[in-house]
Amino acid sequence: MSDSYRPQVVDHLVRPRNAGEITDPSGRGESGDAACGDVACFTVGISDNVLEEVRYKVYGCAACIAAGSALAELVEGRHLLEAARVSKADLESALGGPLPAGKEHALTLVLDALHKALEDHWNRNAGEMLFDAPRRRETGGRSVVAAMSGGVDSAVTALLLKEAGYDVATVTFRLHDGERGSRSCCSPDTVLFARDTAHRMGLPHFTLNLKGLFARRVMQDFVGSYSEGRTPNPCVACNAHVKFHASSFLADELGFHHVATGHYARVEEGPTLARPVDESKDQTYVLWPVPRDLLSRTIFPLGEYRKTEVRAIAEERGLAVAYTPESQDICFIPDGDYRGFVRKKVAAEPGDVVDREGQVLGSHAGVVDFTVGQRRGLGVSAPTPLYVTEVRPRSGQVVVGRKQDLEVREVRVRDLNWFLNPGEAARVQLRYNSSPVPCAVEEVAEGGWIAYLDEPAIGVAPGQSAVFYTGDGERVVGGGVVARAGS
Amino acid sequence: MTEPVYLDNAATTPLDPRVLEAMLTHFGGRRGNPSSLHAFGGAARTGLEEARESVAELVGASPGEIVFTSGGTEADDLAILGLARSAGPEKRHAVVSCVEHAAGREAAKSLQREGFEVSWVGVDADGLVDPAELAAALRPETALAAVVWANNEVGTVEPVLELAEICAERGVPFHADAVQAAGRIPIDVSQTPVSTLALSGHKLYGPQGIGALYVREGISLEPIFYGGGQEKGLRSGTQNVAGIVGLGTAARLAREELEDRVIHERALRERIMAGTAKMPDVSVNGHRERRLSNNVHLTVSGVEAESLVMFLDSLGYAIGSGSACSSGGHKASPVLLAMGLPEREAFSVVRITVGKDNTAEEVDGFLGAFSTAVAQLREISPLYAG
């Protein structure tokens, strides 16, 4: 690698192509930071998914200016799918070969600015009501939008689809500001990593900014649940309102047929969800709220694989993947302190810790600190271990009792999403990583259902999901949210 | 294409042909080691000692006070580390300005890692050290103070006489980095009570890889190289005879021609300043009067320095940039930050340094190219509103 610039770089520096700014662009993207010494700005004019006009401005070193110029020249006039495929390596070839050592960030900077302009275009098209508008849906073909987080599962998902002969476009969502490096221009960034991974597979990559939607539909719900004494599941909320809708939106915009994610589940005729081959990774429990019309166009390639196989595929194909911890951690609370997160958003009011008879045993700093089934941090001593059996936000009471007081035999469920005839529901799963219990279901008033459990279940918290399975436990009949549990 | 024009003399100067000629005699077949007793060694010794005299004369020292080093950096390191390490166990404090060349700055940081406390003396917006601030930083346990005679970036000339006198009164050894100053500012250590003073060959139209440290008679230094005890034990290792002869010749020429060079450089500097003063949003950094005769240091709003340097390079003009762009983001110059320049402006600075061989025609050509490059880069800059 040479330390000095190639003639192509100097040529782009002195005679920049496509320099400038479109006054009324379809999208505008900026990357970098004046405080870091590099800023790139792209404006694009898009019509029928073709980049009819591309203009750029750069404040930065010669490499950055030349890379901006070369990129603008490469993508102008191209279809979005072609433009979104242009990689750092392509850009480097356009500049005559590798940049001098230490200048590689120029490629990342200008690509990021262009991709942010495309993102802005999608977000402008989507508007506030991103996902509710009915759209023209293509069906039956072999094109798919694959959601990519930068982790191994989603990367292998995209790869398997590509190898199966699909036209694949990848998409990464910006969901919140807690993502690694998302606020810093000079540190590793999940989106940049996902983009590199997609480009190394030769796939186009897009980003969508869903921060507003995610804050409204997932994070606010999360905080609100705790202050209302419910135990939320943010992954369920995201699947219900965000991830699949956004993938589907992009598929519609591109005229693509399917959407895909790296979840471990299968889609069967109906459509319905079925357990994956790797039961230890089963994610059907969090996928129940995906609307039927979206599930019908969804592919979960990993449903046919074991996690060990997925890792082996990644290794064999040389897919570098981001470090993603294997856990049920909440993505927007990377330190795992969700109490602290909730407390920052809502003021906690002190209240009483009481037993089932209403006798006051102690006091607490706020109901947001408690969830049904909790044993630690009650601040009450007793001869036998005590558990939270109920949280009463209105009166500020936290009810505690013995372990057997946690046992429930009836679960009231609301907000149901049925894939199959409710009559097929023979088992219900009430917590992540627990086994479904045999049950009978009955419809009650206003769309609510009651599950009568054959055997008592423990620690069933309002706000969690109740997912119904067929008698063999293999297929999801439907799911809903636990409203109330009783014995 | 015509010959490129070199306007980066603070980085390195061209080698004076007269210097080269003097050096060539020492690259021939009859090379000896100056420590050897025979005739070969004697010839080398003669060259060495003549050079020592010339270097001593440039700064008003006696030849026995000159130690040859591999360059300015080694001279600064030897002085700062050497003074600190020989000061005694009760003296574990140093006073260093915020506008040192990297050599002085990094040597002081290494002292910090050794357990010394360092007081960093700040500067005003022009890059000047306040003598009162330096005086206030001195303590009974101060092992040394170090201030650059003239800053290598913005060209500000420090009040070294005053600073050195304060230190002398308090009995604190004072080191001056005169790498940029030597040959441009008359230096006389018999009048200015510095303890040590660093010089470099390649800033004086001499060769690269050679420098010298003046060490005042009676000042003790712990060496940083150990070996055969050359250079009075302060710099072991067989001397770079050809380089030393080159430095000696360059020092002699610098002394003889100093006044003419300064008049010539200052005229060119003012010509550049007058030309760039007409351009919008271009401002001068550093002190306007207390300034090296050859230095123009500019903030060019909305233009990143490296791109401007490369652009001008393609037009045949070589100037210096004031920051380094790398994968970890830019590194703003500590000198500019110490002067209070905002970080985002610290990436828009360039240094133009003329030399004795530049001409008014070259400067005029440069001004035209500079104006073209700045206008075009501003056109594509998202940070320049015009």
Interface residues (C-beta under 8 A of the other chain):
Chain A: Y5 V10 L13 V14 P16 A19 G20 E21 E30 A34 A35 C36 G37 D38 V39 A40 C41 Y56 K57 V58 Y59 G60 C61 A62 A63 C64 I65 G68 G102 K103 E104 H105 C185 C186
Chain B: G302 V303 E304 E306 S307 M310 F311 D313 S314 L315 S323 C325 S326 S327 G328 G329 H330 A332 E343 R344 F347 Q376 L377 E379 I380 S381 P382 L383 Y384
